[in-house]
Structure formats: structure tokens, C-alpha cells
Amino acid sequence: MDSDLQIIKEVVGFLDERKAEDIVTIDLRQHANIADYFIIATGANKPHLKALYDGLQRLYKNAGFKGYNKEGIPDSGWMIMDYHGVMVHIFERELREFYDLEKLWKDAPVVELEGMS
């Protein structure tokens, strides 16, 4: 959990600094085998999604996080980056509301990070 928590803090901190909206982290360890955690965030528009996605790739590289996977492009409105079970979903608002991952995984606890919004 310690390394996961460090990754989560780095990613959530980055997303918060870059004005991503409605950032939520869900602990899936007892609820799913697809990931240990989901970090879900909303970008304001496609250029913002691209900036968040590109910035996360730089963050992973600069922090030495090797072996992450990525799917999606900004034009799709939903991009995913997975690093050792911490899966980051960046959505446009309409798609986030449509797929509603928070509702889908409503039984999983939300991770509260001190000092972060």
C-alpha cells in the first residue's frame, strides 16, 4: 500500500495542480481484480485532456515509474493510464457521467488524502 499511496499522492497532486475537476480515488482491492485503485478525474475540454495526459506521462517518466500502460486519445474523451494497479481515468464530463464509474464501484471505499482536494 505504501508505494501505491505514494503513486496516488503524486498523481492526484499533479491532477489537482493542473485544474482537473472532481478527482476521486477508489480502493478496489476488495472489490475487483482489474486494478487496486481507480483515480478518476474530469478535464474541461479535449485540449485540457491532452495536457493532463501528456503531463502524466512526463510525471511517470520523471518519477521513474517504469512499465505503465496507456489507452485512449484526447479526441475519444476518455484516456486511461495504468501503473502497477493504479488506474487513472481522465474523462470529458459527458463521458464520465455516462460511464459513471463511481456508481459502478459504489461499494468500494473512497481514499481520502490529507491536504488534497
N, C-alpha and C positions, 0 to 999 in steps of 0.2 A: 504493500500500500504506500510506503514512503516514497518510492520512486514514482508511482502513479500520481500521488498527491503533488509531487514537485512538477511533473509534466502538466497536470491540471492547472496548478497555480500559474505556471509560465504561459500557458495557452489562454486561460481566462484573463490574466493580466494584459496580455497583448490585445485580445479582442476588446476589452474594456477601454484601453488606451486609444484604440483605433475606432472608437464610437460604434462598435457592433451593438445591437439592441437585444434586450430580453435574453441575456445569457443565462443558461440553465445547465447545471451538471447533474446527471442522473447516475446513481450507482446501480449497475445491472448485475453485479456479481452473483447475487442470489436469484436472479430472475431470467437470465438469458446466457447463451453460450456464444453469441455473436460478438460481444465486446464486454469489457469490465465496466466501462464508463462511456456515456454519451455526453459530449458538450454540444449544446445546441445554441445557435446564435442567428440573428437576423441582420442582413445587410440592407442598406437603404435602397440600393439600385444595383444594376449589373456592374458599373464601374467600381462601386464600393465592394461588391462581392469579389471582384478580381483583385482589388488591393488587399483585402483580407486574406484571400487565398495565397497570393504571391508573398505577402508578409509572413504568413505562417510557414511557408516553405523556407524562407530565409531564417526564421526563428529556429526551426528544426535543424537546419544546416549549421547555424552559428552555435547552437547549444550542443551540437554533437549527437543529436538524435538520429541515428542511422537506421535505415530499414523501414521507413514509413511508406505507406501506400496512399495513393490519391485517386479519386474518381470524380468525374464531372468537370464541366467548364462553366464559366460565369454565365454564358448565354442560356444554359439549362435552368438556371435559378436555384440549383441545389448542388453543392460540392461537399465531398467527404474526404477527410484525411484521417488515417488510422495509424497510430503509433503504439504498437505493443498492447492493444486492447483499449486504448483511449481513443475513441472515435469522435472526431469533430465534424459536426454537420453545420454548414453555413447555408442559409436559405434566403431567398426573397420572401417577403411577408406572405404573399398569396400561397406559395407552395408550403411554407411552414404551417399555415393554417389548414391547408388541405390535408397534409400528411399527419399533422398533429401527433408527433412522436411522444410529447408529454402525456397525452391522453392514452396512447397505446401502451405506454410503460408506467401508467399511473400508480401501480402497486410498488414500484421501485422508489427508494428514498432519494430525495434531492440532497446533493452535497452542498453544505454551507461552508463558504470560505471566508474567514475573518478578514476584514479590511477591504473586501471587494464587493462591488455592486452586482 
